């Protein structure tokens, strides 16, 4: 009987490792995208907010790495590199311009980052559930991270509305 319990625990650890490494890939892509958006918009009215968001996204990735270490989950570097490469490949979209940003670039980037932040929100919730039976995790810290992700989501939704208005306005579409 102990063998089955042990293999069940091993299986759970394997699934957790896959899950957390998949989120690490997303977090890596999110850091790259958030930094690029902050850089592109640094002189706009949204620059300070995007700069702060990029810093928070990086801190969240570091928090994920700390949780992985606490849970004895090995980092699968190829997944992190895959997230990095996916963000770079995402820049190559058919937006009507090869080398310059198009009017839809900001809207698409915000939507991509929103998807990643939503995934992160769910990650912190999932780890909160794990924390209910794993004392290595701090439920209070996970709640703080979840709250920060919710705030990031609201910030991005507001920016998305601005980007959508730019798409709908012929006077602003050239930006």
N, C-alpha and C positions, 0 to 999 in steps of 0.2 A: 504494500500500500504506500509506503514512503517513497518508493521509486516513482509511482504515478504522480504523487504530490510534487516531487522534485522536478520531474519532467514538465509538469504543468507550470511550475514557477519559472523554469528555464524558458519555456515557450512564451510566457508572459514577458519575460525580460527581453527576449528576442523581438517580440512585437513592439515593445516600448522603444527598443533601440532603432527599429525601422522608422517608427512614428517620429521620434525626436530628430533623427537624421534627416528625414524628409522636411521637417520644419526648419532645420538648420539650413537646408538648401533654399527654402523660401526666405528665411531671414537674411541670408547672404544676398540674394537677389534684391530684397527690400532695402538693405543698406546701400547697395550700389545705386538703385533707382532713386532713393530719397536724397542721397548726396548729389547726384546729377541734377535733380530737380531744384535743390537748394542753390546749386552753382548757377544754373541757367536763370533762375529768378531772383538772384541775390540783390539786384537793383530795383526790383519791383516792390509794390506794396506788400506782397506775400513773402518776400525774401526772409525777413526775420522769423516768421512762423515756420517756413519750410526749413530754415537752418536749425531751429529748435527741434523740429520733428525729426530731421536727419540724425541729430545727436541722440535723441531718445530711441530711435530705431536701432542705432548702433549699441546703445546700452542694453536694449532688450535682447539683442543677439548675444551679447556677453553674458546676460543673465541665463539665457538658454544653455550656453556652454557650461556655466557653473552648475546648473541643475543636472546636466548630462554627467558631469564629473561626480556629483553627489550620488547619482543613481548608478554609477559604474557603467555608463553607456559609452562605448568607444565612439569617437568621432570618425565618421566615414568621409574622409577628405574629398573623395571623388564626388560625393553628393554636394558638398559645399562648392566645389569648383563648377559643378553642373549648374547650380543656382547663379553663380557669377556669370558663367557663359550664357545662360538663358537671358539674363538681363541685357547683356551686350547684344545678343541676337535680336532681342525685342526692339532694339533701335532701328533695325532694318525692316521697316514696314512700308507698304505701298501707300504713301501719303501724298503722292504727287510731286514730291521734291526728293532729290537724291542726297544732297549734302546739307541742306538747311532745314530748319524746323518748319513744319506746316502749322496752320491754325489748329488742326486737330491734335497736334502732338501733346499739348498740355492735358487735354481732356483724356486721351488714351493713357498717358502716364499716371494721371491721378486715379483713373479706374483700376489700373494694374496695381498701384500701391494700396488702393482701398481693398482689393481682393486679398492682398498679402496681409494687411492689418486685420482683416476679418478672420483670416486663418489663425493669426497670432492670438486674437481674442479667444478663439476656440481652444487653442493650445493651452492657454493659462487656465481655462475652465477645466480642461481634461486633467491637467496636472493637479488642479485643486481636488478633483475626485480621487486621483492617485494618493494625494496627501492625506486623505481620510483614513488610509490604512498603511501609509508609509511615513514614518516619523522623520525621515531624512529631509523631507520637504517642509517648508514653512508656509502654512496656509495664508498667513497674513501678508507675506511678501507676494505670494501668487495673486492675492486679491488686489494688491497695489498695482501689480503689473497688468492685471486685467482692466483695472480702472484707467490706467494710462492708455491702454490700447483703445478703449472706448472713446477717450478724449481725442486720440489720434484720428479715429474714424470720423468723429464729428468735424474736426479740422479739415480733413480731406473732403468730406461731403460739401462743406461750405466752399472750398476751393473748386470743387467740381461744378458747382452751380455757376460760379464766375466763368469757368472755362466753357461751359455749355452756352452761356449767354454770349460769349465771344464768337462761338461757332454760328449762332443764330443771327448775329448782327453783321450786316455787310460792311459797316464802318470799322468794325473791330476784327474782322476775319483775316486781315492781312498780318496781324501781329503774331 
